[in-house]
């Protein structure tokens, strides 16, 4: 797509009537609506102002680039407007704005539109073009100037590509002198990734050419990551320039001189940023231990487990807020229930529902961001749906994901859904790699979402969920066959099952069996189930508190909240730990829970409540005898310590390579 395809004489105002920023935005928005570019003017103006409130789009030099990307926009378009007198737009340089480029992109804008928008943005770095635009009289002159500038840019890009190819050939033959030339690498990114990202890239590269310095810039824009830096380039670079308004991948720059500035500085102060690197003024960047543990900084291709670990970490880091926030609110709700009015009080209902709603997103978010880490943004939606399906039973698609969910696949099924969705998308990208360029834009908007959803739904519906449902049926049948004849054996098994999958079929079967037994016998093994469910979060809390060198910074932070979650019988607090290191965490927790359960049966502890954890400890009693709170606490403490010690001694120090 050419730049002229996103410019139109109908979307140009050759002399704005507005005298201030508010009126200018309103006047341009009015034209967007009149030309059917925008379908909801109020929503559109709000989105424009939301972007302006983050940081002004008056980039300096008499140019402003207000932009938005949302559902109120019908078409990708650039509205051009001029003001001869200039308008105070709160620009970064404090000077009035004479040229306005209002950039619009709908949520469904394909890559061809975004590439054209990016190219137009990059052209505005040329001061000659900007000056010529100020002197235009008609819309046709504006379009003609951009066409000529685009043709010039295409020719420059062609020569640059040929030069790069020649360099690569020379390097392959051992005749390249690239290693002796100064190189600066960098990343540019802005909030919406439409304009500033590419303007900063262009400005830095041009400034580098003026100074005889090679500059390689990776962009993190609306199309995703482009011109990705290679490990060899980073290694050879004298320094790194980050011109970004959002988070970028930083650990790979560990040990390099680095400047980190807003994206507008990349546009307006490229020389200053380059001088900071070349003059040795930039500080050396040091990645945190946590970042190093989740990102490969090696120039070699990561191993299989390194890739699995990285993808898991991406899902877990996004899932943690749901676990912590939802778990703490649920814990507070149990306090309200037990000491401030019972289960029918509005406070309990509100807090418990809020916590449960957060938990409802826990597995879908885990799966979604595992998938996104593998297959990029197109894999996010299939991963989310697959994770949601792992939280429910086939056929039960109501909003309340806990209703009728007697055998969900749980977090283990969610992990499976994430990896399946991610690699499905990788496969689809390979299948459609050779499609004609004319249908390139259909891939992210049609092929990937439809086929990704179809395949993940079929796999979860017909394979993953039925497997876990069958497991649940078999376990329940086994437990019903045991009865309550051997209390110690029964409580040991029930408590251990609570830690196998922490919300999946084993956990649910144990809890449902215990709840049914409780309904018929107030002195049942309910206490064993609660002790077994409290051990995993308590074990991780113990480990992160007393064995800090075995856990990452993020895990230690999550461990603090697990003291409260464990006290409240919220087993899910341990899921991030189990997902990150299932081979060590799950067996440790099973052993600790089983020990706690065995003690419950041995001491005949009974709790006449189906939930509540240690908050209901005043109700604990010795079956057939007087109240005995101490035994309930001791069973929980001993089981948690056993699990915490096994887990922590088993785990390696965080400085160790997770691939091993």
C-alpha positions as CSV (number, residue, x, y, z in Angstrom):
1,X,0.0,0.0,0.0
2,X,1.3,3.5,-0.9
3,X,1.1,6.6,1.2
4,X,-1.4,8.2,-1.3
5,X,-3.9,5.4,-0.3
6,X,-4.1,6.8,3.2
7,X,-4.2,10.4,2.1
8,X,-7.3,12.0,0.5
9,X,-8.1,15.6,-0.6
10,X,-11.4,15.1,1.3
11,X,-9.4,14.7,4.6
12,X,-7.4,17.9,4.4
13,X,-8.0,21.4,5.9
14,X,-5.7,23.9,4.2
15,X,-6.4,26.5,6.8
16,X,-7.7,25.7,10.3
17,X,-10.2,28.1,11.8
18,X,-9.3,27.0,15.3
19,X,-7.1,29.2,17.5
20,X,-6.4,26.7,20.3
21,X,-5.7,23.0,20.9
22,X,-9.3,22.0,22.0
23,X,-10.9,23.7,19.0
24,X,-8.3,22.3,16.6
25,X,-9.0,18.7,17.7
26,X,-12.7,19.3,17.5
27,X,-12.5,20.8,14.0
28,X,-10.4,17.9,12.7
29,X,-12.7,15.4,14.4
30,X,-15.7,17.0,12.7
31,X,-14.2,16.4,9.4
32,X,-13.3,12.8,10.3
33,X,-17.0,12.2,11.0
34,X,-18.2,14.1,7.9
35,X,-15.9,11.9,5.7
36,X,-17.1,8.7,7.4
37,X,-13.6,8.0,8.9
38,X,-15.0,8.1,12.4
39,X,-18.4,6.7,13.5
40,X,-18.5,8.0,17.1
41,X,-17.1,11.5,17.5
42,X,-17.4,11.7,21.3
43,X,-15.5,8.4,21.7
44,X,-12.9,9.4,19.2
45,X,-12.2,12.7,20.8
46,X,-11.9,11.1,24.2
47,X,-9.3,8.7,22.8
48,X,-7.4,11.5,21.2
49,X,-7.3,13.4,24.5
50,X,-6.4,10.2,26.4
51,X,-3.3,10.0,24.2
52,X,-2.6,13.7,24.7
53,X,-2.8,13.3,28.5
54,X,-0.2,10.6,28.4
55,X,2.2,12.9,26.6
56,X,1.6,15.6,24.0
57,X,1.8,14.7,20.4
58,X,3.1,18.1,19.5
59,X,6.6,16.7,18.8
60,X,8.2,20.0,18.0
61,X,9.3,21.7,14.9
62,X,5.8,23.0,14.2
63,X,4.3,19.5,13.9
64,X,1.6,17.7,15.9
65,X,0.5,14.1,15.3
66,X,-2.6,13.4,17.3
67,X,-3.6,9.7,16.8
68,X,-5.9,7.0,17.9
69,X,-6.7,3.4,17.2
70,X,-10.1,2.0,18.4
71,X,-13.6,0.8,17.4
72,X,-14.8,4.4,16.8
73,X,-12.6,4.5,13.6
74,X,-13.8,3.0,10.3
75,X,-10.7,3.5,8.1
76,X,-7.0,4.0,8.3
77,X,-6.4,7.5,7.2
78,X,-4.2,10.6,7.8
79,X,-6.0,13.9,8.0
80,X,-3.7,16.8,7.0
81,X,-4.4,20.3,8.4
82,X,-2.5,23.6,8.4
83,X,-2.5,26.7,10.5
84,X,-0.7,29.7,9.0
85,X,-0.6,31.6,12.3
86,X,0.1,28.5,14.4
87,X,-1.7,27.0,17.4
88,X,-0.4,26.6,20.9
89,X,-0.5,22.8,21.2
90,X,1.6,22.4,24.3
91,X,4.4,21.1,22.1
92,X,7.6,19.7,23.6
93,X,9.6,22.7,22.2
94,X,7.0,25.2,23.4
95,X,6.6,26.5,19.8
96,X,3.2,26.8,18.0
97,X,2.1,24.0,15.6
98,X,1.6,24.8,11.9
99,X,1.2,21.3,10.5
100,X,-1.2,18.6,11.9
101,X,-1.3,15.0,10.9
102,X,-4.3,13.3,12.6
103,X,-3.6,9.6,12.2
104,X,-6.5,7.1,12.6
105,X,-6.4,3.3,12.5
106,X,-9.3,1.0,13.2
107,X,-8.9,-1.9,15.6
108,X,-8.9,-4.1,12.5
109,X,-6.2,-2.2,10.6
110,X,-4.1,-4.7,8.7
111,X,-0.3,-4.6,8.3
112,X,-0.4,-3.0,4.9
113,X,-2.2,0.1,6.3
114,X,0.1,0.2,9.3
115,X,3.2,0.0,7.1
116,X,1.9,3.0,5.1
117,X,1.3,5.0,8.3
118,X,4.7,4.1,9.5
119,X,6.4,5.2,6.3
120,X,4.5,8.5,6.3
121,X,5.6,9.1,9.9
122,X,9.2,8.4,9.0
123,X,9.2,10.9,6.1
124,X,8.3,13.8,8.4
125,X,11.8,13.7,9.8
126,X,12.9,15.4,6.6
127,X,13.0,19.2,7.2
128,X,12.8,20.0,3.5
129,X,9.6,18.1,3.2
130,X,8.1,19.8,6.3
131,X,9.0,23.3,4.9
132,X,7.5,22.4,1.5
133,X,4.3,21.2,3.2
134,X,4.0,24.5,5.0
135,X,3.9,26.3,1.7
136,X,1.3,24.1,0.0
137,X,-1.9,25.7,-1.3
138,X,-4.0,22.7,-2.4
139,X,-4.6,19.1,-1.2
140,X,-3.1,17.9,-4.5
141,X,0.2,19.6,-3.8
142,X,0.3,17.8,-0.4
143,X,-0.2,14.4,-2.0
144,X,2.3,15.1,-4.7
145,X,5.0,16.1,-2.2
146,X,4.4,12.8,-0.3
147,X,4.5,10.7,-3.4
148,X,7.9,12.2,-4.4
149,X,9.2,11.8,-0.9
150,X,8.0,8.2,-0.8
151,X,9.7,7.4,-4.1
152,X,12.9,8.9,-2.8
153,X,12.6,6.9,0.4
154,X,11.9,3.7,-1.6
155,X,15.1,4.2,-3.6
156,X,17.1,4.9,-0.5
157,X,15.7,1.7,1.1
158,X,16.6,-0.3,-2.0
159,X,20.1,0.9,-1.9
160,X,20.4,0.2,1.8
161,X,19.1,-3.3,1.3
162,X,21.6,-3.9,-1.5
163,X,24.4,-2.5,0.7
164,X,23.3,-4.8,3.6
165,X,23.3,-7.8,1.2
166,X,26.8,-6.9,0.0
167,X,28.0,-6.5,3.6
168,X,26.6,-10.0,4.5
169,X,28.3,-11.5,1.5
170,X,31.6,-9.8,2.4
171,X,31.3,-11.0,5.9
172,X,30.7,-14.6,4.7
173,X,33.9,-14.4,2.6
174,X,35.8,-12.9,5.5
175,X,36.5,-9.6,3.8
176,X,34.1,-7.4,5.8
177,X,35.5,-4.6,8.1
178,X,32.2,-4.1,9.9
179,X,33.7,-5.1,13.2
180,X,36.0,-2.0,13.0
181,X,33.1,0.4,12.5
182,X,31.3,2.1,15.4
183,X,27.8,0.6,15.8
184,X,24.9,1.8,18.0
185,X,21.8,-0.3,18.5
186,X,18.5,0.7,19.9
187,X,14.8,0.2,20.3
188,X,12.0,2.7,19.6
189,X,8.4,2.3,20.8
190,X,5.4,4.5,21.7
191,X,2.1,3.8,23.3
192,X,0.0,3.2,20.2
193,X,2.9,2.3,17.9
194,X,1.6,4.2,14.9
195,X,3.8,7.2,14.4
196,X,6.4,8.2,17.0
197,X,8.0,4.7,16.9
198,X,9.0,5.1,13.3
199,X,9.9,8.7,13.4
200,X,12.4,8.1,16.2
201,X,13.9,5.2,14.2
202,X,14.3,7.3,11.1
203,X,15.8,10.3,13.1
204,X,18.4,8.2,14.8
205,X,19.5,6.3,11.7
206,X,19.8,9.6,9.7
207,X,21.7,11.3,12.5
208,X,24.1,8.3,12.7
209,X,24.8,8.6,8.9
210,X,25.7,12.2,9.3
211,X,28.3,11.3,11.9
212,X,29.6,8.2,10.1
213,X,28.1,5.9,12.7
214,X,26.1,2.8,11.8
215,X,22.8,2.8,13.8
216,X,20.5,-0.2,13.9
217,X,17.1,0.4,15.4
218,X,14.5,-2.2,16.4
219,X,10.9,-0.9,16.3
220,X,8.1,-2.1,18.7
221,X,5.1,-0.7,17.0
222,X,1.5,-1.6,16.1
223,X,2.8,-4.3,13.7
224,X,4.8,-5.9,16.5
225,X,8.6,-6.1,16.6
226,X,10.3,-5.2,13.4
227,X,14.1,-5.1,12.4
228,X,14.8,-7.2,15.5
229,X,18.3,-6.8,16.8
230,X,20.5,-9.9,16.6
231,X,22.8,-11.1,19.5
232,X,25.8,-10.4,17.3
233,X,24.8,-6.8,16.7
234,X,24.2,-6.2,20.4
235,X,27.5,-7.8,21.3
236,X,29.4,-5.6,18.8
237,X,27.5,-2.4,19.6
238,X,29.3,0.4,21.5
239,X,26.0,1.2,23.3
240,X,22.2,1.0,23.3
241,X,19.6,3.8,22.8
242,X,16.1,3.0,24.2
243,X,13.7,5.7,23.0
244,X,10.4,4.3,24.3
245,X,7.3,5.1,26.2
246,X,6.5,1.4,27.0
247,X,8.3,-1.6,28.3
248,X,10.7,-3.3,25.9
249,X,12.9,-6.5,26.1
250,X,15.8,-5.2,28.3
251,X,17.8,-8.2,29.7
252,X,19.6,-8.8,26.4
253,X,21.4,-5.4,26.9
254,X,23.0,-6.5,30.1
255,X,26.5,-5.0,30.4
256,X,26.1,-2.4,27.6
257,X,26.3,1.4,27.9
258,X,22.7,2.4,27.6
259,X,20.5,5.5,27.5
260,X,16.8,5.2,28.2
261,X,14.7,8.2,27.2
262,X,11.1,8.9,26.0
263,X,10.4,8.3,22.3
264,X,10.1,12.0,21.5
265,X,13.8,12.4,22.5
266,X,14.6,10.0,19.7
267,X,12.8,12.2,17.3
268,X,14.0,15.6,18.6
269,X,17.4,14.8,20.2
270,X,18.9,12.0,18.2
271,X,22.3,13.8,18.2
272,X,22.3,14.1,21.9
273,X,21.5,10.5,22.5
274,X,24.2,9.3,20.1
275,X,26.8,11.7,21.7
276,X,25.9,10.2,25.1
277,X,26.9,6.8,23.8
278,X,29.9,7.8,21.8
279,X,31.2,10.1,24.6
280,X,31.0,7.5,27.3
281,X,28.4,9.4,29.3
282,X,25.8,6.6,29.3
283,X,25.7,4.3,32.4
284,X,26.2,0.6,32.1
285,X,22.9,-1.3,32.2
286,X,22.7,-4.3,34.6
287,X,19.7,-6.7,34.3
288,X,18.2,-7.9,37.6
289,X,18.7,-11.5,38.6
290,X,15.0,-12.1,38.0
291,X,15.2,-10.8,34.4
292,X,18.3,-13.0,33.8
293,X,16.4,-16.1,35.0
294,X,13.6,-15.6,32.6
295,X,15.5,-14.3,29.5
296,X,18.2,-16.0,27.6
297,X,21.1,-13.7,27.1
298,X,23.2,-16.2,25.2
299,X,24.0,-15.8,21.5
300,X,23.2,-19.5,21.1
301,X,19.8,-20.9,20.3
302,X,18.1,-21.7,23.6
303,X,17.5,-25.4,24.5
304,X,14.1,-27.0,24.7
305,X,13.7,-26.6,28.4
306,X,14.9,-22.9,28.2
307,X,12.1,-22.2,25.7
308,X,9.5,-24.0,27.8
309,X,10.6,-22.2,30.9
310,X,10.5,-18.8,29.2
311,X,7.0,-19.4,27.9
312,X,5.8,-20.6,31.3
313,X,7.3,-17.5,33.0
314,X,5.4,-15.3,30.6
315,X,2.1,-16.9,31.6
316,X,2.9,-17.0,35.3
317,X,4.0,-13.4,35.5
318,X,0.7,-12.3,34.0
319,X,-1.3,-14.7,36.1
320,X,0.1,-13.6,39.5
321,X,-2.0,-10.5,40.1
322,X,-5.2,-12.5,39.6
323,X,-4.0,-15.1,42.2
324,X,-2.8,-12.6,44.7
325,X,-5.6,-10.1,44.4
326,X,-8.4,-12.6,44.2
327,X,-6.9,-14.8,46.9
328,X,-6.6,-11.9,49.4
329,X,-10.1,-10.7,48.8
330,X,-11.4,-14.3,49.3
331,X,-9.4,-14.6,52.5
332,X,-11.0,-11.4,53.8
333,X,-14.4,-12.7,52.9
334,X,-13.8,-15.8,55.1
335,X,-13.0,-13.5,58.0
336,X,-16.2,-11.6,57.4
337,X,-18.1,-14.9,57.1
338,X,-16.8,-16.4,60.3
339,X,-16.7,-13.4,62.6
340,X,-18.8,-10.6,61.1
341,X,-22.2,-12.0,60.2
342,X,-22.0,-15.2,58.1
343,X,-22.3,-16.1,54.5
344,X,-25.4,-14.0,53.8
345,X,-23.9,-10.6,54.7
346,X,-23.4,-8.2,51.7
347,X,-19.7,-7.7,52.6
348,X,-19.0,-11.5,52.4
349,X,-21.0,-11.8,49.1
350,X,-19.2,-8.9,47.5
351,X,-15.7,-9.8,48.6
352,X,-16.1,-13.5,47.9
353,X,-17.6,-12.9,44.4
354,X,-14.8,-10.4,43.6
355,X,-12.2,-12.9,44.6
356,X,-13.8,-15.7,42.7
357,X,-14.1,-13.6,39.5
358,X,-10.4,-12.9,39.7
359,X,-9.7,-16.6,40.1
360,X,-12.0,-17.3,37.1
361,X,-9.5,-15.4,34.9
362,X,-6.4,-17.1,36.4
363,X,-6.1,-20.2,34.2
364,X,-7.3,-18.4,31.0
365,X,-4.7,-15.7,31.5
366,X,-2.0,-18.3,32.2
367,X,-2.8,-20.1,29.0
368,X,-3.2,-16.9,26.9
369,X,0.2,-15.5,27.8
370,X,2.0,-18.9,27.4
371,X,0.5,-19.0,23.9
372,X,1.4,-15.3,23.2
373,X,5.0,-16.0,24.2
374,X,5.2,-18.8,21.6
375,X,3.1,-17.6,18.8
376,X,3.0,-13.8,19.4
377,X,-0.2,-11.7,19.5
378,X,-2.2,-13.9,17.1
379,X,-2.0,-16.8,19.6
380,X,-3.3,-14.7,22.5
381,X,-7.0,-15.3,21.8
382,X,-6.8,-19.1,21.1
383,X,-4.8,-19.4,24.3
384,X,-7.3,-17.5,26.3
385,X,-10.2,-19.5,25.0
386,X,-8.3,-22.8,25.6
387,X,-7.5,-21.8,29.1
388,X,-11.2,-20.8,29.7
389,X,-12.3,-24.2,28.5
390,X,-9.8,-25.8,30.9
391,X,-11.7,-24.1,33.7
392,X,-15.1,-25.5,32.8
393,X,-16.8,-28.7,31.8
394,X,-17.8,-29.5,28.2
395,X,-21.1,-27.8,27.4
396,X,-21.1,-25.5,30.4
397,X,-20.2,-22.1,28.8
398,X,-22.1,-19.8,31.2
399,X,-20.3,-16.7,32.6
400,X,-20.1,-18.3,36.1
401,X,-17.3,-20.6,35.3
402,X,-17.6,-22.4,38.6
403,X,-21.2,-23.5,38.0
404,X,-21.4,-27.3,37.2
405,X,-17.5,-27.4,36.9
406,X,-17.2,-30.7,38.6
407,X,-14.2,-31.9,36.6
408,X,-12.3,-29.0,34.9
409,X,-8.8,-29.6,33.5
410,X,-7.5,-27.0,35.9
411,X,-4.1,-25.3,35.7
412,X,-2.4,-28.3,34.2
413,X,-5.0,-28.3,31.4
414,X,-4.5,-24.6,31.1
415,X,-0.8,-25.0,30.6
416,X,-1.5,-27.6,28.0
417,X,-3.9,-25.3,26.3
418,X,-1.3,-22.5,26.2
419,X,1.4,-24.6,24.6
420,X,-1.0,-26.1,22.1
421,X,-2.5,-22.8,21.1
422,X,1.0,-21.2,20.8
423,X,2.4,-24.0,18.6
424,X,-0.8,-24.1,16.6
425,X,-0.3,-20.5,15.6
426,X,3.4,-21.2,14.7
427,X,2.1,-23.9,12.4
428,X,-0.5,-21.7,10.9
429,X,2.1,-19.0,10.2
430,X,4.2,-21.6,8.3
431,X,1.2,-22.9,6.4
432,X,0.3,-19.4,5.2
433,X,3.8,-18.1,4.7
434,X,3.7,-18.3,0.9
435,X,0.4,-16.7,0.3
436,X,0.3,-13.8,-2.2
437,X,1.1,-10.4,-0.7
438,X,-2.4,-9.2,-1.9
439,X,-4.0,-11.3,0.9
440,X,-1.3,-10.6,3.5
441,X,-3.7,-8.4,5.5
442,X,-6.2,-11.2,5.8
443,X,-4.0,-13.5,7.8
444,X,-4.1,-11.6,11.2
445,X,-7.7,-10.5,10.7
446,X,-9.3,-13.7,9.3
447,X,-7.2,-16.8,8.9
448,X,-5.4,-16.8,12.3
449,X,-8.3,-16.0,14.6
450,X,-10.8,-18.3,12.9
451,X,-8.6,-21.3,12.4
452,X,-6.8,-20.8,15.8
453,X,-10.1,-20.7,17.6
454,X,-11.5,-23.7,15.7
455,X,-8.5,-25.9,16.3
456,X,-8.0,-25.1,20.0
457,X,-11.7,-25.4,20.8
458,X,-11.8,-28.9,19.1
459,X,-8.7,-30.1,20.9
460,X,-9.9,-28.9,24.3
461,X,-13.5,-30.1,23.8
462,X,-12.8,-33.5,22.3
463,X,-9.4,-34.4,23.8
464,X,-8.1,-32.5,26.8
465,X,-11.3,-32.0,28.8
466,X,-12.7,-35.5,28.3
467,X,-9.4,-37.0,29.5
468,X,-9.6,-35.0,32.8
469,X,-13.3,-35.7,33.1
470,X,-12.5,-39.5,32.9
471,X,-9.8,-39.1,35.5
472,X,-12.2,-37.3,37.8
473,X,-14.9,-40.1,37.4
474,X,-12.3,-42.8,38.1
475,X,-11.0,-41.1,41.2
476,X,-14.5,-40.5,42.6
477,X,-15.4,-44.1,42.0
478,X,-12.2,-45.2,43.8
479,X,-12.9,-43.0,46.8
480,X,-16.5,-44.1,47.1
481,X,-15.3,-47.7,47.1
482,X,-12.9,-47.0,50.0
483,X,-15.6,-45.8,52.5
484,X,-14.4,-44.6,55.8
485,X,-13.2,-47.8,57.3
486,X,-9.6,-46.9,57.5
487,X,-9.6,-43.3,58.6
488,X,-5.8,-42.7,58.5
489,X,-5.4,-44.1,55.0
490,X,-8.4,-42.2,53.8
491,X,-7.3,-38.8,55.2
492,X,-3.8,-39.4,53.9
493,X,-5.0,-40.0,50.4
494,X,-7.6,-37.1,50.4
495,X,-5.0,-34.6,51.7
496,X,-2.4,-35.7,49.2
497,X,-4.8,-35.4,46.3
498,X,-5.4,-31.8,47.2
499,X,-1.8,-31.0,46.1
500,X,-1.7,-33.0,42.9
501,X,-3.2,-30.4,40.6
502,X,-4.5,-27.7,42.9
503,X,-7.9,-27.2,41.4
504,X,-8.0,-29.9,38.8
505,X,-9.8,-33.3,38.8
506,X,-7.8,-34.8,41.6
507,X,-8.2,-31.8,43.9
508,X,-11.9,-31.4,43.0
509,X,-12.7,-35.2,43.5
510,X,-11.1,-35.1,46.9
511,X,-13.0,-32.0,48.0
512,X,-16.3,-33.2,46.6
513,X,-16.0,-36.5,48.3
514,X,-15.1,-34.9,51.6
515,X,-18.0,-32.4,51.2
516,X,-20.4,-35.3,50.6
517,X,-19.0,-37.2,53.6
518,X,-19.4,-34.0,55.7
519,X,-23.1,-33.7,54.6
520,X,-23.7,-37.2,56.1
521,X,-21.3,-37.2,59.0
522,X,-20.2,-34.0,60.8
523,X,-17.1,-35.9,62.0
524,X,-15.7,-36.7,58.6
525,X,-12.4,-36.2,56.8
526,X,-13.2,-32.5,55.9
527,X,-10.3,-31.4,58.1
528,X,-7.9,-33.6,56.1
529,X,-9.0,-31.9,52.9
530,X,-8.5,-28.4,54.3
531,X,-5.1,-29.3,55.8
532,X,-4.0,-30.8,52.5
533,X,-5.2,-27.7,50.7
534,X,-3.4,-25.3,53.1
535,X,0.0,-27.0,52.8
536,X,1.0,-25.9,49.3
537,X,0.6,-22.1,49.9
538,X,2.1,-22.4,53.3
539,X,5.0,-24.5,52.0
540,X,5.9,-21.9,49.3
541,X,5.6,-19.2,51.9
542,X,8.0,-21.0,54.2
543,X,10.4,-21.6,51.3
544,X,10.5,-18.1,50.0
545,X,10.9,-16.7,53.6
546,X,13.7,-19.0,54.8
547,X,15.4,-20.1,51.6
548,X,15.5,-16.8,49.6
549,X,18.4,-17.9,47.4
550,X,16.2,-20.7,45.9
551,X,13.5,-18.4,44.6
552,X,13.3,-15.4,42.2
553,X,12.4,-11.9,43.4
554,X,8.9,-12.3,41.9
555,X,8.4,-15.7,43.7
556,X,9.5,-14.2,47.0
557,X,6.9,-11.4,46.6
558,X,4.2,-13.9,45.8
559,X,5.3,-16.0,48.8
560,X,4.4,-13.2,51.2
561,X,0.8,-13.3,50.2
562,X,0.7,-17.1,50.5
563,X,0.9,-16.8,54.3
564,X,-2.6,-15.3,54.1
565,X,-3.8,-17.6,51.3
566,X,-2.6,-20.7,53.2
567,X,-4.4,-19.5,56.4
568,X,-7.6,-19.2,54.3
569,X,-7.4,-22.6,52.6
570,X,-6.7,-21.1,49.1
571,X,-4.6,-23.7,47.5
572,X,-4.4,-21.7,44.2
573,X,-1.7,-19.5,45.8
574,X,0.8,-22.2,45.1
575,X,-0.1,-22.6,41.4
576,X,2.5,-20.1,40.0
577,X,5.2,-22.1,41.8
578,X,3.8,-25.4,40.7
579,X,3.5,-24.2,37.1
580,X,7.1,-22.9,37.1
581,X,8.7,-26.0,38.6
582,X,6.1,-28.8,38.6
583,X,8.7,-31.6,38.9
584,X,9.8,-30.4,42.4
585,X,7.0,-28.3,43.8
586,X,4.1,-30.8,43.2
587,X,5.8,-33.9,44.7
588,X,7.0,-31.9,47.7
589,X,3.5,-30.6,48.3
590,X,1.9,-34.0,47.9
591,X,4.2,-35.5,50.5
592,X,3.6,-32.6,52.9
593,X,-0.2,-32.7,52.4
594,X,-0.2,-36.5,52.9
595,X,1.7,-36.1,56.2
596,X,-0.7,-33.5,57.4
597,X,-3.7,-35.7,56.4
598,X,-2.3,-38.7,58.1
599,X,-1.9,-36.7,61.3
600,X,-5.5,-35.6,61.0
601,X,-6.7,-39.2,60.8
602,X,-4.3,-40.3,63.6
603,X,-5.5,-37.6,66.0
604,X,-9.1,-37.9,64.9
605,X,-9.4,-34.2,64.1
606,X,-12.8,-33.1,62.9
607,X,-13.9,-29.7,61.5
608,X,-17.7,-29.1,61.1
609,X,-17.2,-26.7,58.2
610,X,-16.6,-27.3,54.5
611,X,-14.1,-24.4,54.1
612,X,-12.4,-21.5,55.9
613,X,-9.0,-22.9,56.6
614,X,-7.5,-21.9,60.0
615,X,-10.2,-19.2,60.4
616,X,-12.6,-22.0,61.5
617,X,-10.0,-23.5,63.9
618,X,-12.2,-22.6,66.9
619,X,-14.7,-25.2,65.6
620,X,-12.1,-27.9,65.4
621,X,-12.6,-30.9,67.7
622,X,-11.3,-34.3,68.5
623,X,-13.8,-36.8,67.0
624,X,-15.7,-38.3,69.9
625,X,-14.0,-36.0,72.4
626,X,-13.5,-32.3,73.4
627,X,-12.4,-29.4,71.2
628,X,-8.8,-29.8,70.2
629,X,-7.6,-26.8,68.1
630,X,-4.0,-27.6,68.7
631,X,-4.0,-30.8,66.7
632,X,-5.6,-29.0,63.7
633,X,-2.8,-26.4,63.8
634,X,-0.1,-29.0,64.3
635,X,-1.2,-31.1,61.4
636,X,-1.1,-28.1,59.1
637,X,2.2,-26.8,60.4
638,X,4.0,-30.1,60.3
639,X,2.7,-30.9,56.8
640,X,3.7,-27.4,55.6
641,X,7.2,-27.6,57.1
642,X,7.8,-31.0,55.5
643,X,6.7,-29.8,52.1
644,X,8.6,-26.5,52.4
645,X,11.9,-28.2,53.4
646,X,11.7,-30.9,50.7
647,X,10.8,-28.3,48.1
648,X,13.5,-25.8,49.1
649,X,16.4,-28.3,49.5
650,X,15.4,-29.9,46.2
651,X,15.3,-26.7,44.3
652,X,18.5,-25.2,42.9
653,X,19.7,-21.6,43.6
654,X,18.1,-19.1,41.3
655,X,21.6,-18.2,39.9
656,X,21.7,-21.8,38.5
657,X,20.7,-22.3,34.8
658,X,17.1,-23.3,34.6
659,X,17.9,-25.5,31.6
660,X,19.7,-27.9,33.8
